[in-house]
Amino acid sequence: MHIRKSDKKTKETKLPIVRPILQDVLRRRIVLRKIQLASSLPEIWQENNSYKRIICSLLKMRSLQLLFNPNLLFSRPLSTYLSRTRYLMTLKEDDEACRHALKSGTLLLYHELAPLLRRSEGTCHLARFTCPDVGRTLEELGKGKELIREAVLLGCRETGVPQFALDVGGFDRNGMEQLCNGVFTDLRKAFFLLTEPEASLAAKGQALLRWHQTHGFCSATGQPTVRNQSGSQRVCPNSGVTYYPQMAPVVIVLVSDGSRCLLARQRSFPTGMYSALAGFCDLGETLEEALRRELAEEVGLEAEDLRYSASQHWPFPQSSFMVACHATVSPHKTQVSLDKTELEDARWCSLEEIQAALTIRKPPHNPEAQPPGFWIPPAYAVANRLIQEWADERGLKLK
């Protein structure tokens, strides 16, 4: 093939520019798979204008065609949100890919839905294990490691490592704790001990494991359902109905009359703990309608202004989707009319009381044996966020 001199000169002059770009591409692992290329090129495209002029010509070069081959699959995706999301989607849809990921992923262990925690350097954290580690532990207890296949997919770490949860409630609790060098801890207590990201992960694991434990049969046929490998769904082989994990919508609201906020407690709460008002949304209700109804029913107040704050998954009682809001009532209409069937007590709290409660990082060691105090949900709970927001806003107004 005849090549004109001008073509040779053009390629030679481009080589010093092309080489660092190729090195950068390889260093970033941008072309590991087709979907990763689609998600990562825009980032590079905006970093340097020279890329805009050269990327297209690079794709025409024979030496790069193999590099951009979508069949070049690696065991780990790129550490970007889009790549991790698509990777997780693949694991949910492809049982074989999920089984392969389980072998190299990490496992969180639960015993009857209580996560296993470890303490190091004075702090608690979730204990993480590899699949071989858990297999050896189960064999030491005289059980087969086939149970590992029952693990459910939770997500993917920023490093690209998939995370799974497994309940070992059928094994001796003390034996598992000794072999795993940890303690199975009630999730409500764990919320006070873990960081917010780990508390969220522990809550998701418990909720998904509980859902599988309580949805083993089809509501239409009564026949056993079969889960996929990731645990993202269950299917009835007879009816073909597919079931997905769901959350019940709940509105949680902190009411203020301008200078105070209203907190309440149920009989099931630990002694001394107060929280924002909350209730399930009825079928057909909007968020605003549910919020106003709950205030009228439980404390006899009529909300005036409503403001959205945040949302959160809450694993209790059967996995709830908490929608957190602030509401105001007229300072001339603050008389509380308590529904004793729903609440044990409700009280208006001053800024000073709230600020003192926010300093309590852990519940009383034995609240049942101590005089009733006043404390609020842990920092992980969205109720705590509502209370903190109100205190910050109120504090600014007083300055």
C-alpha positions in Angstrom: 0.0 0.0 0.0 1.4 3.4 -1.0 1.6 6.0 1.7 2.2 9.6 0.8 5.0 11.5 2.6 2.5 14.0 3.9 0.6 11.1 5.6 3.8 9.8 7.2 4.7 13.3 8.5 1.2 13.7 10.0 1.4 10.4 11.9 4.9 11.2 13.2 3.9 14.6 14.5 0.8 13.2 16.2 2.8 10.4 17.9 4.1 12.6 20.8 0.5 13.7 21.5 -1.0 10.2 21.0 1.4 8.4 23.4 0.5 10.3 26.6 -3.2 10.0 25.8 -2.9 6.3 25.4 -1.0 6.0 28.6 -3.6 8.0 30.4 -6.4 5.8 28.9 -4.6 2.7 30.0 -3.8 4.1 33.5 -7.4 5.0 34.1 -8.6 1.5 32.9 -11.2 3.3 30.7 -11.7 0.7 28.1 -12.2 -2.4 30.2 -15.7 -3.1 28.8 -18.2 -1.5 26.5 -20.5 0.0 29.1 -17.6 1.4 31.0 -16.3 3.2 27.9 -19.6 4.8 27.4 -19.7 6.1 31.0 -16.1 7.2 31.2 -15.3 9.0 27.9 -17.3 12.1 28.8 -15.1 12.6 31.8 -12.0 12.6 29.7 -13.6 14.5 26.9 -14.0 17.5 29.1 -10.5 17.4 30.7 -8.4 18.4 27.7 -9.4 19.9 24.4 -6.8 17.8 22.6 -8.8 14.8 23.3 -11.7 16.2 21.2 -9.5 16.4 18.1 -7.8 13.1 18.5 -10.2 10.5 20.1 -12.1 9.9 16.9 -8.9 9.4 14.8 -7.6 7.0 17.5 -10.6 4.8 17.2 -9.8 4.3 13.5 -6.3 3.0 14.3 -5.9 -0.8 13.9 -3.8 -1.0 17.1 -6.7 0.3 19.1 -9.5 -1.8 17.7 -8.5 -4.7 19.9 -8.1 -2.5 22.9 -11.7 -1.2 22.5 -13.1 -4.7 21.9 -16.2 -5.1 24.2 -15.3 -8.8 24.8 -12.3 -7.7 26.9 -14.0 -8.1 30.3 -12.3 -7.8 33.6 -13.4 -9.0 37.0 -13.8 -5.5 38.4 -15.7 -2.5 37.0 -14.4 1.1 37.1 -14.8 3.0 40.4 -17.5 5.3 39.1 -21.1 5.5 40.2 -22.5 4.8 36.7 -20.2 1.8 36.2 -21.0 0.3 39.6 -24.7 0.8 39.0 -24.6 -1.0 35.7 -22.4 -3.7 37.1 -24.9 -4.3 39.9 -27.7 -4.4 37.3 -25.8 -7.1 35.5 -25.4 -9.1 38.7 -29.1 -8.9 39.4 -30.1 -10.1 36.0 -27.4 -12.7 35.4 -27.3 -15.5 38.0 -24.0 -16.9 36.7 -22.3 -13.6 36.9 -23.7 -13.1 40.4 -22.4 -16.5 41.6 -19.0 -15.6 40.2 -19.0 -12.3 42.0 -19.9 -14.0 45.2 -16.7 -15.9 45.1 -14.6 -12.8 45.2 -17.0 -10.4 47.1 -17.3 -9.7 50.8 -19.9 -11.1 53.1 -21.7 -9.5 56.1 -23.0 -12.1 58.6 -26.2 -11.9 60.6 -27.6 -14.2 63.2 -31.4 -14.1 63.3 -31.1 -10.7 61.6 -28.6 -9.3 64.1 -25.4 -8.1 62.3 -22.0 -9.2 63.4 -19.9 -6.3 64.7 -16.2 -6.1 65.6 -14.5 -3.5 67.9 -11.1 -2.1 67.1 -9.3 0.9 68.5 -12.4 1.8 70.6 -14.9 1.9 67.6 -17.3 -0.7 66.3 -17.6 -1.7 62.6 -19.3 -4.3 60.5 -17.3 -7.5 60.2 -16.5 -8.4 56.6 -15.5 -11.8 55.3 -14.6 -13.4 52.0 -16.5 -16.4 50.7 -13.6 -18.9 51.5 -13.4 -17.5 55.1 -17.1 -18.2 55.7 -16.8 -21.6 54.0 -14.0 -22.6 56.4 -16.0 -21.4 59.4 -19.1 -23.4 58.5 -17.0 -26.5 58.0 -15.4 -26.0 61.4 -19.0 -26.1 62.8 -19.6 -29.3 61.0 -21.9 -27.8 58.4 -21.6 -27.6 54.6 -20.7 -24.4 52.9 -23.6 -24.6 50.5 -25.4 -22.1 52.7 -23.2 -19.4 51.2 -25.4 -19.6 48.1 -28.2 -18.1 50.1 -26.4 -14.8 50.4 -28.1 -11.7 49.0 -26.5 -8.9 47.1 -26.4 -5.5 48.9 -24.3 -3.3 46.6 -20.8 -2.6 45.5 -18.0 -0.7 47.2 -16.2 2.1 45.6 -13.3 -0.2 44.8 -15.7 -2.3 42.7 -16.0 -5.2 45.2 -19.6 -6.5 45.5 -21.1 -6.9 49.0 -23.4 -9.6 50.2 -25.3 -10.5 53.4 -25.9 -13.9 54.8 -28.0 -15.0 57.8 -26.5 -17.9 59.8 -29.3 -18.1 62.3 -29.3 -21.9 62.0 -25.9 -22.2 63.7 -24.8 -21.9 67.3 -24.6 -18.2 68.0 -21.7 -18.4 70.6 -19.7 -20.7 68.3 -20.1 -18.3 65.4 -19.1 -15.3 67.5 -15.9 -17.1 68.7 -14.8 -18.3 65.3 -15.6 -14.9 63.7 -14.1 -12.8 66.5 -17.2 -10.6 66.8 -20.6 -10.1 68.4 -24.0 -10.3 66.9 -25.7 -7.1 67.9 -29.3 -6.0 67.8 -29.7 -3.6 64.9 -31.3 -0.8 67.0 -28.3 -0.9 69.3 -25.9 -1.1 66.4 -27.3 2.2 65.1 -25.6 3.9 68.0 -22.3 2.2 67.4 -21.8 2.3 63.6 -21.0 5.1 61.3 -23.9 6.3 59.1 -22.7 4.5 55.9 -22.3 1.2 57.8 -25.5 1.6 59.7 -27.3 2.1 56.4 -25.7 -1.0 54.9 -26.5 -3.1 58.0 -30.2 -1.9 57.8 -30.4 -2.8 54.1 -29.0 -6.3 54.8 -31.4 -7.0 57.6 -34.4 -5.7 55.5 -33.5 -7.8 52.5 -32.9 -11.0 54.6 -36.1 -10.5 56.5 -38.0 -10.1 53.2 -36.8 -13.4 51.9 -37.6 -15.1 55.2 -41.2 -13.8 55.1 -42.0 -14.2 51.4 -41.2 -17.8 50.7 -44.7 -18.5 49.3 -46.8 -17.1 46.5 -49.9 -15.2 47.7 -51.9 -16.3 44.6 -51.1 -20.1 44.6 -49.7 -20.8 48.0 -46.8 -22.6 46.4 -43.1 -22.0 47.3 -41.4 -19.1 45.4 -37.9 -19.3 44.0 -35.4 -16.5 44.4 -32.7 -15.5 41.9 -29.1 -15.6 42.9 -28.8 -12.0 43.8 -31.9 -12.0 45.9 -33.5 -9.1 44.1 -36.7 -11.0 43.3 -38.7 -14.2 43.9 -40.8 -16.0 41.3 -43.7 -18.5 41.6 -43.0 -21.3 39.1 -46.7 -22.1 38.9 -48.3 -18.7 38.3 -45.2 -16.9 36.9 -45.8 -14.0 39.3 -42.6 -12.1 40.2 -42.3 -10.5 43.7 -39.9 -7.7 44.5 -38.7 -6.3 47.9 -40.9 -3.4 48.8 -41.0 -0.6 51.4 -44.1 0.9 53.0 -44.3 4.7 52.7 -44.2 6.5 56.0 -44.4 10.3 56.7 -42.3 11.6 59.7 -42.8 15.2 60.7 -41.3 17.6 63.3 -43.9 20.1 64.3 -42.9 23.6 65.5 -44.9 26.5 66.8 -42.1 28.9 66.1 -40.2 28.7 69.4 -40.7 25.0 70.4 -40.9 21.7 68.7 -43.2 18.7 69.4 -41.8 15.3 70.3 -43.7 12.2 71.2 -43.1 8.6 72.3 -44.9 5.3 71.9 -45.1 2.6 74.6 -42.7 0.4 72.6 -40.0 3.1 72.7 -37.0 2.6 75.1 -37.6 4.4 78.4 -37.0 8.2 78.0 -36.7 8.3 74.2 -38.8 10.8 72.3 -39.0 11.3 68.5 -40.8 13.1 65.7 -44.4 12.0 64.9 -44.7 9.4 62.2 -47.4 7.3 60.5 -48.0 5.2 57.4 -49.5 6.6 54.3 -53.0 5.3 53.5 -53.8 3.9 50.1 -54.5 6.8 47.7 -53.2 9.5 49.9 -50.6 12.2 48.9 -47.7 12.9 51.2 -49.3 16.2 52.3 -52.7 14.5 53.1 -51.0 11.8 55.1 -49.0 14.3 57.1 -52.0 16.5 58.0 -54.1 13.4 58.9 -51.5 12.0 61.2 -51.1 15.3 63.1 -54.9 15.6 63.5 -55.3 12.0 64.6 -52.4 11.6 67.0 -52.1 15.0 68.6 -55.1 17.0 67.5 -53.1 19.7 65.7 -53.6 21.3 62.3 -50.6 21.8 60.2 -50.2 25.1 58.3 -46.9 25.1 56.4 -45.1 21.9 55.2 -41.5 21.6 54.1 -39.7 18.5 52.8 -36.3 17.7 54.4 -35.0 14.2 53.5 -35.9 10.5 53.0 -34.5 7.3 54.4 -35.0 3.6 54.4 -35.9 2.3 57.8 -35.9 -1.5 58.4 -38.6 -1.4 61.1 -41.1 -2.8 61.5 -41.1 -4.4 58.0 -39.0 -2.0 56.0 -40.3 1.5 55.6 -39.6 4.4 53.3 -39.4 7.4 55.6 -40.3 10.8 54.1 -39.2 13.5 56.5 -40.8 16.9 56.7 -41.1 20.0 58.9 -44.5 21.5 59.7 -45.6 24.6 61.5 -48.7 25.2 63.6 -50.2 28.5 64.8 -48.6 29.5 68.1 -52.2 30.2 69.2 -53.3 26.6 68.5 -50.8 24.4 70.3 -53.0 22.5 72.7 -52.2 18.8 72.3 -55.1 16.3 72.3 -53.3 13.0 72.6 -54.5 9.7 71.0 -53.7 7.3 73.9 -54.0 4.3 71.6 -51.2 5.5 69.4 -49.0 7.5 71.8 -47.9 7.3 75.4 -46.9 11.0 75.6 -46.2 14.1 73.6 -44.4 17.3 74.8 -43.4 20.7 73.5 -39.6 21.1 73.9 -37.6 24.3 74.1 -34.4 24.9 72.2 -32.3 24.3 75.4 -33.9 20.9 76.0 -33.3 19.9 72.4 -29.7 21.1 72.4 -29.0 19.0 75.6 -30.6 15.9 74.0 -28.5 16.3 70.9 -25.3 15.9 73.0 -26.4 12.4 74.2 -24.6 10.1 71.8 -25.7 6.8 73.4 -28.8 5.7 75.2 -28.7 5.1 79.0 -26.8 1.9 79.8 -29.9 0.4 81.6 -32.8 2.8 81.0 -35.3 0.5 82.7 -33.4 0.7 86.0 -32.8 4.4 85.9 -35.2 7.3 86.4 -36.8 8.3 83.0 -34.6 10.7 81.2 -35.0 12.5 77.9 -33.1 11.4 74.8 -33.7 11.2 71.0 -33.0 8.7 68.2 -29.4 8.1 67.1 -27.7 10.3 64.5 -28.3 7.8 61.8 -32.1 8.2 62.1 -33.8 10.8 59.9 -35.8 11.9 63.0 -32.5 13.1 64.5 -31.8 15.0 61.3 -35.1 16.8 61.6 -34.4 17.7 65.2 -30.9 18.9 64.4 -32.2 21.0 61.5 -34.8 22.7 63.7 -32.2 23.4 66.5 -29.8 24.9 63.9 -32.5 27.1 62.4 -33.8 28.2 65.7 -30.4 28.9 67.0 -29.6 31.2 64.0 -32.8 33.1 64.5 -31.9 33.9 68.1 -28.4 35.3 67.2 
